[in-house]
Amino acid sequence: MKIGFDNQKYLTMQSEHIRERISKFGDKLYLEFGGKLFDDYHASRVLPGFAPDSKLQMLLQLVDQAEMIISINADDIENNKVRHDLGLTYDLDVLRLVKVYRSKGLYVSSVVITQYKGQKSIESFKNKLEALDIKVYYHYPIEGYPHNVEHIVSDAGYGQNDYVETTRPLVVVTAPGPGSGKMATCLSQLYHENKRGIKAGYAKFETFPIWNLPLKHPVNMAYEAATADLQDVNMIDPFHLEAYGVTTVNYNRDVEIYPVLAAIFEGIYGYCPYKSPTDMGVNMAGNCICDDEVCCEASRQEIIRRYYQSLNRLALDEASKQEVYTLELLMKQAKVSVNDRRVVTVAKQVAEERKCAVIALELADGRIVTGKTTDLLGPASAVLLNAIKELGGIADEMHLISPTYINPIQNLKTRYLGSSNPRLHMDEVLIALSMCAATDSLAKLALEKLPELKGCQAHSTVMLTEGDFKVFKKLGVELTNDPIYETK
């Protein structure tokens, strides 16, 4: 896998830049942290070399100066809003984040529950947090927010919110997802700190869009593809262009809210410390790209993957046609089609020849293996076995799993668990393979090749079961599929 991003340079440069920003404000910096602090796989896909936990590692370089605040919208708790990438409700994800941050050595001081209106489910959530020794604060709806600046910057606006007690110079404000109130939490704190005579500042850390790459650079277009469901659009920052005569890239929501933010800053400080939305950012990722073409190609592939995800979400009534249209337009702008994803062409060709469901998987060295539906295996299980055989140099005609293990599993599924499909899914195949590996050297060799599937590309001509999809994800295989059910 080719590298296009210098991760070590990023860790050093990013932490130094945040230290500089802290020093500009004096006592304290509230850093709104957008996106994922760890397991940022979108960034690692479009910037090959970017480690999924890079932002976490960067913060660990500031561990003695930093503390964490997590914001969550009370309505999201009440409505059981779910993070679809994890299948967790937002309140459970906050508990997960607290435990993960602490396990990494970060200090989590408090949780701010925003838009609190006395929702019934909040008390139970608060009790869980306090049991973890986490302080809980409430922020309330503000009439006329965000445009009635005079009311917002007053004792009846931000003044009614709880003041969050903090002790360190860098306060990182994060959240389980968008709409949680990170920015409002930061601005409310600036108001309260200013009233107490504490010099506090605000900055924003968003990896994408990358401000010092061109507007239509594939990396920035891949960000638009990733947020097509939110209808985010990258645009030239007009305020930065007017102030400095320099073209930079931001996204529509930050540009639209900037005049309001500038007015709020003026209400708090008497002046606005930033001349543009770009000025507020501290992201250094654009300075750490070491091979632009590698990142461009990776981003074009990400746009195609996002297109297939959108098609599947539409088939499941989880997306709009507008979202699909947006991704089709992005593909045209990026000058790519589904045929630029090699595994798509191979999978469809073999499926047409064999008249059955097929998955094609591209190994790291460019070899492509396929798997099709048989009486014993589904296409996912078949391609998995074929791939690790290929990696292990094991002849195709060799059986890695003895029928002694397959038949009992099939009987269990059909006779005792009521399944009409005797074919083995991926998790069942892996369990059977693990059992065979105890006595069979070839099975053991094949099992040891599983880590080499990480980062490989695959495409299925049918929609897979949730179980097979999760196994591909755990193995690190980047899977796309046609939005077609294998059976009616």
N, C-alpha and C positions, 0 to 999 in steps of 0.2 A: 504494500500500500504506500503510495507516494505521500510525502509530507509537504504541506504548503504553509504551515504556521509554526512559528518559533515559540513554543509554550514557555520555556524558561525566561526568554526575553520579556514575554508578556507578564509573568509573575513579578519580575523585578520592576519593570516600568510602571505597571498598574499600581502597585503598592506605594512606590515613590510619588506618583502623581496624586494619590489620595492624601498622603502626608502633606504635600504642598498645599492642597486645598484646605486641609484642617488649619494650617498655619495662617492662611489668609483671613480667617474669621476670628481667630483669637482663642476663645475658650472651648468651643464645641462645634462639631459638624454633624448635622443630621443627613445621612446618606440614604436616599430612597433607592432600594435595590430591586430593579425589575428583573423579570425572568427567573430562572432556576439557579439557586445558589450552588447546588451540586446536581449530579446526573443531568447535565445540560447536553443532551445528545444531539440536539439540533445544531448547536455550535460545533460540536466535534465532527458532525457530518459535513458541514459546509466549509469548515476550516480544518482540514485534515492535519492532525498534530495537536489541536486544541484538546486538552484532557477534559473529560466531562465534569471533573471536580475542580477545574482551574480556578474558578472564582472563590471557591472555598479555600483552596490552598493559598490564594492571594490574601484572603482575610486572615488566615492563620499567621501570616507574616506581621500582622498588626494586632495579634491576639491580646497583647497587654493593654492596648489602647481602645479596644472595641467592646461594645456590648450590643446585644440584639434585642429589638422590639418586634413582635409579630402582630400585624393588624389583621382583623377579620371582621367582616360585615355581619352584624347581628341578623339581618334578613337571610343571609346565606346559611347561618346556623339553623334558623327557624324553618327554612325551606329545604333543608338537607341537600344543599348544592353539592355536586360530585365533581371531583377531578377525574376526568375520563381516562387520562393516561395511567392513573393508579387505581381507579375504582374506589377511591376513598371519599367520604364526605369531607367538606372543608374543616369542620371541627375536629374530626379524627386526624386530618392531615396536620393541623396545628400541633396536636399532641405528639405526632410522629416527628415533626420538625424540631420541637423542643428537645426530644430525646436524641435525635441525630446531632443537632448542633452541640449539645452538651457532651456527647460521646467523642466529638472531635476537639473538645477543649475550648469551645466558644462559650462566653457568658451570656445566657439568656435571662434578662432581668424582668421582662414583663410582657403581657399581652394586652393590646388595646382593642376593645370591642366597639366598633364604629357603628353609627346609625342606630344607636340603642334607643328603643321606644318601649322598654318594659316587656319585650318578648318573653314568653313563658319558658322557653327552652334554655335561656341564658344562664339561669341560676345553677342548673345541673352542670353545665359546661364550666362555669366559674369555679365550682367546688372541685372539679377534676384538676383544674390548673393549680388551685391553691394547695391541693394535696401534693403537687409536684414542686411546691415552694416557688410558684410563679405569681407575681403580683398582677392583679387585673384592674384595668382602668376603663372608664366609659367615655365615649365621645357621642354627642347627640346630633340629631338632624338640625341644620341651620337654615332658617327660612331665607329664600332667595339665593342659596348657594348654587353656583359660584360667582354670580354676577353682581349681587348687591354687596359691593366691597365694604362700604361704610358700616353696614350692619355686621358683616362677617368679622371684620377687624375691630371688635368691640367686646365689652364684657357680656353682652347678650349673644354674641356669636362664639368665637373661639374661647371667650372668657368663661362660658358655661361648661366647657369640657374639663374633665379631670386633668390636672397637671401630672405628667408622668415623671417620677423621680428617676434621674439618671446620674451616674457617677463617673463616666469615662468620656474622653474627648471625642471619640468616634461612636456615634449611635447609628447602627445599621437598622433600617426599617424595612422589613420584608413581609411576605404574606403568602397564603396558600394558592392565590390566583388573582386574576384581574378583578377590579371593582371592590377590592377589600378596604380601600381608604388609606393607602400608604402615604400619598402626597398630602392628604388632609391631615394625617397624623403629624407629619413633619411640620407643616405650616402652623398648626395649632400649638405645637411645642415652641416654635420660634416666637409666637406671640407671648406665651407665658414666660419664656426665658428672658425676653426683652423687658417685660414688666419687672422682672427680678434683677435687672441690671447685668444679666449674663450675655456676653457676646456669642451668639450662636449663628451658624450659617446652614445653608441647604445646598445639596448637590444631588445629581441624579446619575445612577449607574445603570445604563441599559446597553447590552452588547450590540443589539441591532435596532434600527439600521446603523451601519457604520458610517459615522458622520464625514470622514475624510476619504471615502470611496465615491465614485461617480453614482449618480442617481440610478442609472440602469445597469450598474455592475451586477453580475449574477448573484453575488453574495447578498446584496440588498434586495434583489428581486426574490430570492429564496425566502427572505423574511416576510415579504408581502404574501408569498404562497402559504407560509406557515400561519399567517393571521388572516387568511381570506374569509374565515367565518366571522371575524370581527369587522371586516371591511376596512382594515387599516390600509393607508396608502402612503408610500414614501413621497416626499416632496422636498424641493429646495427650500431651505430656511430663509424666508425673505427678510427677517429681522437681522440675521447675521450678514446677509449680503449688503443690506443698507448700512449697517454699522461699520463693517470692515472691508467691504468690496470683495469678499471671499465667498465662493460657492461651497456650501456644506449641505448635508442631507439630514433631514429629521423626518418624523412621521406626523400625519395630519393632526392627531389629537394634541400633541405637544405644541405644535404651531398654533392651533386654534385657541388653546388655553393660555398661551403666553401673555397676551395683554392683561388678562385677569390676574395672573400670577404677579406680573410687574406691578400692578396696582395694589395687590395685597402686600408685596414687599415694601412699597412706598408707605402703606398704612402702618406697617410694623416698624420699619427702620427710618422712614422719612426719605428713603431713596431706594432704587433697585440696583442690587450689586451686579446684575447680569444684563447684557444688551441683547441677548437672543436665547432661544431654547437650547441651541448648541452650546452656548457658554455654560449652561447649567450642568452639562454632562462631564464625566471624567473618564470615559471609555478610551482605552489605548489599543484596542484590538487591531485597528487598521494599520498601526505602525509595526505590527509583528507578523504580517504576511511575508513569508520568505519566497514563495513561488506562486505568483498570481494565477497562472494558468491552471495549476492543480486545484486551487480554490474555486476558480471559475467552473471547471468541469464538475467538481463535486457539487457545486450549487445548482448547476443545470440538472444533474441527476436528482437532487433533492426536490426540485420543482416538479419533475415527473412523478416522483413518489407521492408528493402531496396531492397531485392531480388524482392519482388512483385512490388515495385515502378519501378524497372528497366524493368520488364516484360511489364508493362503498357506503359512505355516510348517507348519500342521497338514496341509495337502494334500501337503506334501513330507516328512512324517514328521519334522519338525524341532521340533514343538511338541506340547504335550499338550492334551487337551480342557479340562482345568482352566484352562489359560491363556486359552483362548477364553471360557470361562464367566466368568472374572474380568473380562475386557474387556466382555462383554455387561452385567455388573452395573454396571460403571463408567459405561457409556453410559446406563443407566437412571437412575443417581444424578445424572448430568450433564444428564439430560432431553434427550438427543439421539438421533437415529437416523441410519442411512446416508442417508436422504432429505434430511437437513440439509446434506449435501455436494452442491451443485448439479450438479456434473459427473456424479455417479452417476446421478441421475434422467435427465439428458439422454442419457447414453451408453446406458442400458438401453432407453430409449424408441426411439432411433434404431435400435438393434440389433434390436429387435422388429419395427420397420417394414421394415428392409432384409434381415432374416434372415441377418446376417453379423456378424463381429466389428467392434466400433466403439470408438474412443477419443474422449472429449470433453475439450476443454482450455479452461479459463477464463482469458482474458487479464486483465491488471491492471485494465482499466476495466470488467470485468464481462461483456464479450462472450464468447460461447462458440462455439468452432468444433469441428467433428467430422471424423474421418477413418475410412474403412472399408476392409476388405480388397477389393482389386481384383486383376486379372490381373498388374498391374505392381508394385503396392505393398502392403505390409502396412499395418495400421491405424496403426501408430506413424509410419511414413514419411509416410503420407497426411496425418495430422493435423499433423505438423511443417510440411509444405509449405503446407497450408491456413492455418496460424497465421501464418507469416511473410508470406504473401500478404496476409492481413487486416491485419497490422501495417504493411505497406508500401503499402497501398491499391492492390494489384495485382488486376486483374479475375480472377475465378475461372477463366474459360475460357483464360487465358494459361498456356502451358507454360513453366515455369522451367527444365526440363531437357530438352534436345533428345534425341529418339530415337537420334540419332547416338551419344550417350554411354550410353543405357540398354541398347540391344541388345548391345553388346560385353560389358557387365558380366554380363548374363543368360547369354550364351553361355559366358563364363568359368566361371560358377557351375555350369551344368548339364552342359556338354560336357567340361570339364577338371577341375573340382573335385568332381564326383560328386554335386552337390546335386539333389534332386528338386523343390526350390522355387525358381522363377525370380524370385520377388518380391524387390525391393530392401529391405534393412534400412536403418535410419537412418544408420549410418556410411557405407554405400555411397551413399546419397542425398546426404549432405553432401559426399562427395568429388566426385561427379558435378556437384553444384551449384557447388562451388568451381572446377571446370574451366570450366563455362559462364560463371562470373562474370568470367573473363579477357576475354571478348569481348562479353558480353551485359549491358547496364546494368540490366535488370530483375532478373536473377539476382544481380548485385552488390548491388542494393538489398535484396533478400530476405535475402541472407547477412548483411548488416549489421544486420538486425533480430533476429538470434539472441540477443544479450544481453538483449533485452526479455522473453524467456521466463523469466528467473530469477524464482523465487517464484510462478510460475503453478501452478494446480492442474489435475490431469488424472486421468481414470479410464478404465480399459480393461475391457471385458466379458470379456476372456480374459487368461490368463497370457502374458507376453511372453518373447521370447528374452532370454538374459542380455545379449547385445550391445545390444539396444534399451533394456533397463533401464538399462544403464550410461550410454548416451548421454543419456537423460532426466536421470540424476543429474548428469552433467557440465554439462548446460545449466541445472541448478538447478530443474527442474520437479518439483513434489511429486506423485508418481504413486501411485495406488492401483489395484488391479485385483481382479476376481472370481477366486476360486480354481478356474478352469475352463480346461482345455487347449483350444486352438483346434481341434486335430485329435486323433483317438483315439490 
